[in-house]
Amino acid sequence: MAVNRPLILFATLPFEGHMTPALQISGHLVSKGFHVTLVTAEVWRPAVEACEARFSPALGLLGSPLEILGLYPEVWSGNNGPQRTVRQLEFANIDIMPSALESVRFGLMNIKGENPDSEVIVLCDTSYPAGFALKLGAQVPGFDKPIKTVGISVSLPFWTDPKTPPYLSGLPYDDSEAGQARNKLVASTMWPQPLRSKAQETLKSCGIAARFDSVLDDYKDDSVEHIIWDSWWVCHNTTLQMCIPSLEYPSNWPPHCKFGGMLPIKALTKDLAYPEWFEEVVTNSSQQAAVDADGKRKKIVVVAQGTVIQDHNILVVPTIKALCNRDDLLVVAILCRRGATLSIDGGLPANARVIDYFPYDALLAHADVFITNSGYGGFAHAVSNGVPMVQTGDTEDKMDVGRRIVWSGLGEYVNPITVENIGDSVGRVLERDKFMKRAQELRKEADEFKTFEVVEREIMALMK
């Protein structure tokens, strides 16, 4: 009997950390017989078509041919601290909403025009505000019923709970009475009144009359002030947090918010160009640890700054300097941007290798530790490969990710970043077997979660 599958529109931000999982999920759904349309910027069209999904253009700001991050330098490279964090949230939650909503409207109208009798379900990255706008009543021509959505969260969960530190606070987990009082106090300060007014005006400009925080009306008994970005996470019919339970603090999530598991390691492309020194990595691979009886294997250290902030003096250079005298290590730096180069005083040490752009998984399959200033995406890659971490950084979600790495036993969090701190932390993670053991346990849990099956099941559940 034929399966009545809905048509899928997937909406996400046109940044690598969001597009990579969207492409992976879309490709899998296509392989299972779903028709998938992916809304994103033109630069991603070849990748969308390569996974056999249909491309639909992002309109307005999100579809700009200019480098979006460069248009808002104060968002991504301004001074650290609360003001910068608030500006980032203003950009992600408010500024891009008109562009996001019009992009999704355009895609949905095209799908409905070609398939007037088919049901359409939207998969929406929880950092992408179009799903929120649909929930609050944004009109889409051709649709006379509310459009069902599945939130796909590839960032930390946006949910304020008395037992957990507020999102982007960078605070450690503390569910004691004092810790809960702290969490409530911090949450009450994180959504400035001027932004509430701007948010409401932005909704109005999108043709939506609803109150901006009305999605949260059902959660007023939680004894904590919910922050507006909580709405992005809970507004969907189902929200899937793309991680495993052992990586997330205990919390009182609404019933429709569930763990989706980690995305499996994506197969490397057959035409991937390997650097000339890659055989050295394979020879010293962590996979050889069990047979390294004479202890001559060099341990593999992989370091990456991440894809957003591209100043390699923040982490890559200090890491190389910290480990330059360790002839028992091979340090591999990924610069995370095609054509990027690295300048380091005194030249590159004998134990270091550098590549501009390369899949994390190709190297993490052989790594003993992963040092990164990236966010949730780097966290996921490490877990999927069973590699302990040294997380660094104090911008965006870096601190919150670092706290979870420590809490889960996967590794250490370093702040501030100094040559000495990096060297000490890497030394501890490599020397203490408990970190590799825990990384392998987490990898096993992730493998057993069957993430793609979870996504399919939750989509089909909305057809009932």
PyMOL commands that set and color helices and strands:
alter all, ss='L'
color gray80, all
select helices_A, chain A and resi 16-31+42-50+60-63+68-71+73-76+82-95+97-114+130-135+177-187+193-205+214-219+230-234+245-247+278-283+286-291+316-322+360-364+376-385+398-408+419-431+433-447+451-461
alter helices_A, ss='H'
color red, helices_A
select strands_A, chain A and resi 7-11+36-40+54-57+120-125+149-153+238-241+257-259+299-304+329-334+352-355+369-372+389-392+411-414
alter strands_A, ss='S'
color yellow, strands_A
deselect
rebuild
show_as cartoon
